[in-house]
Amino acid sequence: MSEGVTESGARNRSDDAADVRVLIVEDEQDVAELYSSTVGAEGYDVDVANSIGDASSMVDERYDIALLDRRLPDGHGEDLLAEIRDRELDVRIGMVTAVEPDFDIVEMGFDLYVLKPLSQNDLLAAVERLETRSQYDDRLQRTASLASKRATLEAEKPREALEGSDEYQKLTARLDELDDELDRITDQLDTEDYRKLFEDIGA
């Protein structure tokens, strides 16, 4: 599993969890049902799409979080991801997939990359992290997304491959540029948000 989302584990959900709507895009029916029941049991409002076509027609401003598989029978999750970003929907997106990450993820607009198989606690931890990020402003969301990609690549790629990748070097440089702004950004956060931010950016 990428980015170590297990460290926070599942938390007890508050009564306002039902205000958070999650779209799960997964073609394997048993997996989709497991994800839906696990997330729904924590109080989230959950819908399931089993294809890119269904998900494309469903996703709109009602959703706060989307969990996308990268490989579906009728298309690729990254195409749906691009559509969601093109439509400027304010949805935090987790790629939940068995596809090993490569350097092409640097330019993708997801917030979190999670490798299958994953436990129920891993799934809930990922949803909670995405929920936290939905409260960030745009700049902080971008910072956390970039840090997630860096952490994912560093977990999955050997050091030599990282050092030889222009995409990884550009990603690291972009994060370095943002470091100077973190003090100002974190002034906006309470203690819990502050802790979550630094988990997200790998500090």
C-alpha positions as CSV (number, residue, x, y, z in Angstrom):
1,M,0.0,0.0,0.0
2,S,1.3,3.5,-0.9
3,E,1.9,6.5,1.3
4,G,1.3,4.7,4.7
5,V,-2.3,5.7,5.2
6,T,-2.6,3.0,7.9
7,E,-0.9,5.0,10.7
8,S,-4.0,6.9,11.6
9,G,-6.4,3.9,11.5
10,A,-10.1,4.2,11.6
11,R,-11.6,6.8,13.8
12,N,-15.1,6.9,15.4
13,R,-17.2,8.9,13.0
14,S,-19.2,11.9,14.2
15,D,-22.8,12.6,13.4
16,D,-21.9,14.9,10.5
17,A,-20.3,12.0,8.5
18,A,-23.5,11.6,6.5
19,D,-22.8,15.1,5.1
20,V,-19.8,13.6,3.3
21,R,-20.8,11.8,0.1
22,V,-18.4,9.2,-1.4
23,L,-18.5,7.7,-5.0
24,I,-16.8,4.3,-5.3
25,V,-15.9,3.4,-8.9
26,E,-15.1,-0.3,-8.9
27,D,-16.1,-3.0,-11.5
28,E,-15.6,-6.1,-9.3
29,Q,-19.0,-6.4,-7.6
30,D,-17.9,-8.1,-4.4
31,V,-15.1,-5.6,-3.9
32,A,-17.4,-2.7,-4.6
33,E,-19.9,-4.0,-2.1
34,L,-17.2,-4.5,0.5
35,Y,-15.9,-1.0,0.1
36,S,-19.4,0.4,0.2
37,S,-20.5,-1.4,3.3
38,T,-17.2,-0.6,5.1
39,V,-17.4,3.1,4.3
40,G,-21.1,3.3,4.8
41,A,-20.9,1.7,8.2
42,E,-18.9,4.7,9.4
43,G,-21.7,7.1,8.5
44,Y,-20.6,8.3,5.1
45,D,-23.2,8.6,2.3
46,V,-22.0,6.1,-0.4
47,D,-22.8,5.5,-4.0
48,V,-21.3,2.9,-6.3
49,A,-20.5,2.9,-10.1
50,N,-19.3,-0.2,-11.8
51,S,-18.1,1.4,-15.0
52,I,-16.5,4.6,-16.3
53,G,-19.7,5.4,-18.2
54,D,-21.9,5.1,-15.1
55,A,-19.5,7.1,-13.0
56,S,-19.2,9.9,-15.6
57,S,-23.0,10.3,-15.6
58,M,-23.2,10.2,-11.8
59,V,-20.4,12.4,-10.5
60,D,-21.3,16.0,-9.8
61,E,-21.1,18.7,-7.2
62,R,-22.9,16.4,-4.7
63,Y,-19.8,14.3,-4.1
64,D,-16.9,15.2,-1.7
65,I,-14.8,12.1,-2.3
66,A,-14.3,9.6,-5.2
67,L,-12.4,6.4,-5.0
68,L,-11.4,5.3,-8.6
69,D,-10.0,2.1,-9.9
70,R,-7.5,2.7,-12.7
71,R,-8.6,-0.2,-14.9
72,L,-12.3,-0.8,-15.7
73,P,-13.8,-2.8,-18.6
74,D,-14.9,0.3,-20.5
75,G,-12.0,2.6,-19.8
76,H,-9.3,4.0,-17.5
77,G,-9.8,5.7,-14.2
78,E,-7.3,8.4,-15.1
79,D,-9.7,9.4,-18.0
80,L,-12.5,9.9,-15.5
81,L,-10.1,11.7,-13.2
82,A,-9.2,14.1,-16.0
83,E,-12.9,14.7,-16.7
84,I,-13.7,15.5,-13.1
85,R,-10.8,18.0,-13.0
86,D,-11.9,19.5,-16.4
87,R,-15.3,20.0,-15.0
88,E,-13.8,21.7,-12.0
89,L,-15.7,19.6,-9.5
90,D,-14.5,20.0,-6.0
91,V,-14.0,16.3,-5.3
92,R,-11.0,14.8,-3.5
93,I,-9.9,11.7,-5.4
94,G,-8.2,8.6,-4.3
95,M,-6.9,6.1,-6.9
96,V,-7.5,2.7,-5.3
97,T,-5.8,0.3,-7.7
98,A,-3.6,-2.7,-8.3
99,V,-1.6,-0.8,-10.9
100,E,1.9,-0.2,-9.7
101,P,2.6,3.6,-9.8
102,D,5.0,4.9,-12.4
103,F,6.3,8.4,-13.1
104,D,3.2,9.3,-15.1
105,I,1.3,9.8,-11.9
106,V,3.1,13.1,-11.3
107,E,0.8,14.9,-13.8
108,M,-2.4,13.2,-12.7
109,G,-4.9,15.2,-10.7
110,F,-5.5,12.7,-7.8
111,D,-5.1,13.4,-4.1
112,L,-4.0,10.0,-2.9
113,Y,-2.7,6.8,-4.4
114,V,-3.6,3.5,-2.6
115,L,-2.5,0.1,-3.8
116,K,-4.7,-3.0,-3.6
117,P,-5.2,-5.2,-1.7
118,L,-6.0,-3.1,1.3
119,S,-7.7,-3.8,4.6
120,Q,-10.9,-2.2,5.8
121,N,-8.9,0.0,8.2
122,D,-6.6,1.1,5.3
123,L,-9.7,2.0,3.2
124,L,-11.2,4.0,6.0
125,A,-7.9,5.7,6.7
126,A,-7.7,6.8,3.1
127,V,-11.3,8.1,3.1
128,E,-10.6,10.0,6.3
129,R,-7.4,11.5,4.8
130,L,-9.4,12.7,1.8
131,E,-12.1,14.1,4.0
132,T,-9.4,16.1,5.9
133,R,-8.0,17.4,2.6
134,S,-11.4,18.6,1.5
135,Q,-11.1,21.2,4.2
136,Y,-7.8,22.6,2.9
137,D,-7.7,25.6,0.7
138,D,-6.6,25.1,-3.0
139,R,-2.9,25.8,-2.4
140,L,-2.8,23.4,0.5
141,Q,-4.6,20.7,-1.4
142,R,-2.1,21.0,-4.2
143,T,0.8,20.8,-1.8
144,A,-0.7,17.6,-0.1
145,S,-1.3,16.1,-3.5
146,L,2.3,16.6,-4.7
147,A,3.6,15.3,-1.4
148,S,1.4,12.2,-1.8
149,K,2.9,11.5,-5.2
150,R,6.4,12.0,-3.9
151,A,5.8,9.6,-1.0
152,T,4.1,7.0,-3.3
153,L,7.1,7.1,-5.8
154,E,9.7,6.9,-3.0
155,A,7.9,3.9,-1.5
156,E,7.6,2.0,-4.8
157,K,10.7,3.0,-6.9
158,P,14.4,2.3,-6.2
159,R,16.6,5.3,-5.5
160,E,18.4,5.0,-8.9
161,A,15.1,5.3,-10.8
162,L,14.1,8.3,-8.8
163,E,17.5,10.0,-9.4
164,G,17.2,9.3,-13.1
165,S,13.6,10.6,-13.5
166,D,13.0,14.1,-14.8
167,E,9.4,13.9,-13.5
168,Y,10.5,13.1,-10.0
169,Q,13.1,15.8,-10.0
170,K,10.5,18.4,-11.1
171,L,8.1,17.2,-8.5
172,T,10.7,17.6,-5.8
173,A,11.6,21.0,-7.0
174,R,7.9,22.1,-6.9
175,L,7.6,20.9,-3.4
176,D,10.8,22.7,-2.3
177,E,9.3,25.9,-3.7
178,L,6.2,25.5,-1.6
179,D,8.1,24.8,1.7
180,D,8.6,28.5,2.3
181,E,4.9,29.0,2.4
182,L,4.0,26.3,4.9
183,D,4.4,28.5,8.0
184,R,1.8,30.9,6.7
185,I,-0.5,28.2,5.6
186,T,-0.4,26.2,8.8
187,D,-1.4,29.3,10.8
188,Q,-4.9,28.6,9.4
189,L,-5.2,25.1,10.9
190,D,-6.1,23.8,14.3
191,T,-4.0,21.2,16.1
192,E,-5.6,18.2,14.4
193,D,-5.4,19.7,11.0
194,Y,-1.8,20.6,11.6
195,R,-0.9,17.0,12.5
196,K,-2.8,15.7,9.4
197,L,-1.1,18.2,7.1
198,F,2.4,17.0,8.1
199,E,1.4,13.4,7.8
200,D,0.2,14.3,4.2
201,I,3.3,16.1,3.2
202,G,5.6,13.5,4.7
203,A,7.3,15.8,7.3
